[in-house]
Amino acid sequence: MRVTIAHVALRAGVSKATVSRVLNGKGETDAATEARVRRVVKELGYVPSARAVSLAKGRTGVVGVLAPTLTRPWIAQVMQGVADSMERSGHGMMLFTRGLGDDSFRRFAGHVDANAFDGLLVIEPEETAPAVAKMAAAGLPVVLISDRDAGPGTPVVATGNQPGARQAAEHLLALGRRRPLVVGGPEGYDCAVSRVTAFTDTFAEAGFPVPPQAQFPGDYSGESGRVAVSSAVTDGVEFDAVFTHNDLSASGVLQMLGQVGRPVPHDVAVVTFDDAGHAAHTAPSLTAVRRPLREMGAEAARMLAAALDGGAAARAVETAGAADAAGPVVIATELVVRESTVGAG
């Protein structure tokens, strides 16, 4: 038989309301009564319903997570970090994506209106940023994983796109590479612009500007990498290196370089961004600027949990999130050197 709060109240000789106040730390009972209730709880092995405790505190015990999609390999890494951190803090999660566009967001907004969760973690807000900002302004605790400035009062976890791209450029320059192709990311993504700009600026500062004909748009796909290499070869663009926006486009680069007879790394060195798991298993394995994806997810979740739990931790989050205080929490990238550049030169 499951032990209920009524059993505890009967054994302790108090009302159910008194037991509830003790378990929820209301501090409205005398020390002797509280001690007796807690002793009975232990003797009977009573475990309060998590939902009942949350509701008693005016909370659901659940956080919402809004992601653009689950199809991008790096999203899974971020989500694992979020899930690990939320489990440690005792919060449940409701996951939403924007896979169906406006329909998805309308359903998500309905959950917000129904107060279905206590706080919100948003991965790459992009086109939903204005609506999310309104939710935060209305009092919903929000933490973003984003490369964009969220404005005052909204904590943000970001990664070092510019330093990482500079690491990639400096690595290629140190190997004697002077004529890189650049495969960018989708239009409108700040991270794509930051990476390409930092990479090309580093080459320009070294005296080797990257011409426009050596810069190609991308869309995260392997096909965009294949098209960039094929187009460069067809147009007679000389290159001895390739820098790509993500692992999947880099795998397309490797495939096309093999087809056109440009061996890696001896003829062409290849560096990518993300290192979300795929880069280590290509042939040859890819040198990559590793984004600390799990760490980003875990840190954002910790910040949101701190905001929900209150106290000094919440005040620290508020300070970190203020645009005119500490700015975004930036977790550094790391250059992982593998076969696609080792021995090049």
Salt bridges, closest charged atoms under 4 A:
GLU28 OE1 - ARG21 NE 3.70
GLU34 OE2 - ARG38 NE 3.28
GLU43 OE1 - ARG11 NH1 3.43
GLU43 OE2 - ARG39 NE 3.88
ASP103 OD1 - ARG106 NH2 2.30
GLU124 OE1 - ARG72 NH1 2.90
GLU126 OE1 - ARG148 NH2 2.84
GLU127 OE2 - ARG98 NE 3.28
ASP190 OD2 - ARG148 NE 3.64
GLU205 OE1 - ARG166 NH1 3.19
GLU223 OE1 - ARG226 NH2 3.08
GLU238 OE1 - ARG179 NE 3.87
ASP267 OD2 - ARG262 NE 2.31
ASP274 OD1 - ARG195 NH2 3.88
ASP274 OD1 - ARG291 NE 2.68
ASP275 OD2 - ARG290 NE 2.71
ASP275 OD1 - ARG338 NH1 3.06
GLU299 OE1 - ARG302 NH2 2.87
ASP309 OD1 - ARG59 NH2 3.55
ASP309 OD1 - HIS91 NE2 3.89
GLU334 OE1 - ARG290 NH1 3.89
